[in-house]
Amino acid sequence: MLQEKCLWGLIAPEGELFTSLTYDADTQVCIIGAGYTGLSAAIHLAEKGVDVIVLESKQVGNGGSGRSVGFVNAGTWARPDDLNQYLGEEVGVHLTQELGLAPKLVFDVIDKYKIDAQETRTGNIHMAHNATGEQDVEIRYEQLTRLGADVERLTGSKCHEYCGTTRINKALLDKRAGTINPQAYVNGLARAAKSLGVKIYTDSAVTSIEKSEGKWYVRTAQASVQADRTIVATNAYTEGEWSQLSKTFYLVEYYQIASEPLNNIQADKILPYKTGAWDTRTALSSIRRDKDNRLLLGTVGGKKMKPKSFYQAWANTVQKHYYPDLPKFEWQYEWVGKFGFTQDHIFRVFEVDDSLLAATAYNGRGITTGTLLGKCFADYILTGDRKKIPLPFKSIEESKISCNGMRSSVTEMGISLYHFGQCLKVIR
């Protein structure tokens, strides 16, 4: 029977238990949000002896960090040359280089702190589902190889072998990438931060942030933290009237569904090298396996105003399309997360009064971008060198997206129609 539960927490090693903030505290750096960005910043600051407090409104990884697909991908959704056009060549090339190294940073942190993230390091595959998609793969391959990235263009029988399906005839294998259990990773980051002396408080939603006499006062319902510096690392799960950050992106939901565990013969017909994969569809399909050989399918879109059978029909259609020789599976778990989106697919970084830092809109690349940004924020606080941040700071005012709520609704409506067309086989 299909249950509405996020799989990742069910199969992750047990995380640390934290309590809420019940007393006023002083610290050097207060971080809001116990996800990839916040915990990465906390770790890299604490490694250098900085006193850090982390406030989390719910539980560690409760937001996007525990609900993502778990792809450890390099780069952004935008192609490298597009970044150069948006940002200028110098900034664009630098950002591509930094994000190209981000998967290694994730795996280095996993190794250093012995995190059982249930990871694979065999690369991820961008699958071209039609002729337009094949063109996109060619362009990305040319641009990435020009920059020295470790990628391979897959065609013909080798493509079929790696993808596990003859429906895909061209794909891009990014050997820098891999997969993780995102909840296991974020639990491991919290454990590492705690071991370094970071104080983490859960169920401690921030109600206001104020600056007075050179200090930040970060308040919750029960207590407050006085800090020299503050990092806001809540991204798509930014809540509360105290923050204007939620106006700098629009929300897009992402649905995932997990099958029953498959036997080895069945599982090895799906991405036999345990890579993650996603296709070039307008509303993409993500495909991967977990440690127990479940098939996980995902796509852009939420569950509101849809019948319960909607996504099961979609999942059955996608499975049958890519893997027609496999039997129909029983689906066990489904869940939805959300991410911050911008039209240019580039995240934003902010600095307020030279002592409050924030980042938003990772556009579905939160694991690598968040881990990298956390380290960059720590390096900037430690050195004062703005070059440690891979993008120029923006003001919140210039980054606001007009009618962002309407954009979210229109995007959701368009995606729903696309999926409906897939199920009817109008869209292939």
Secondary structure, DSSP 8 states (H G I E B T S, - for coil): --EE--HHHHHS----------S-EEEEEEEE--SHHHHHHHHHHHTTT--EEEE-SSSTTTTGGGTS--EE--S-SS-HHHHHHHH-HHHHHHHHHHHHSHHHHHHHHHHHTT-----B-S-EEEEE-SHHHHHHHHHHHHHHHHTT--EEEEEHHHHHHHHT-TT--EEEEETT-EE--HHHHHHHHHHHHHHTT-EEE-S--EEEEEEETTEEEEEESS-EEEEEEEEE--GGG--STT--GGGGSEEEEEEEEEE----HHHHTTSSTT--EEEE--SS-EEEEE-TT--EEEEEE---TTS-THHHHHHHHHHHHHH-TTS----EEEEEEEEEEE-TT---EEEEETTTEEEEE--TT-HHHHHHHHHHHHHHHHHH--GGGSSS--B-HHHH--TTHHHHHHHHHHHHHHHHHHHHTTS--
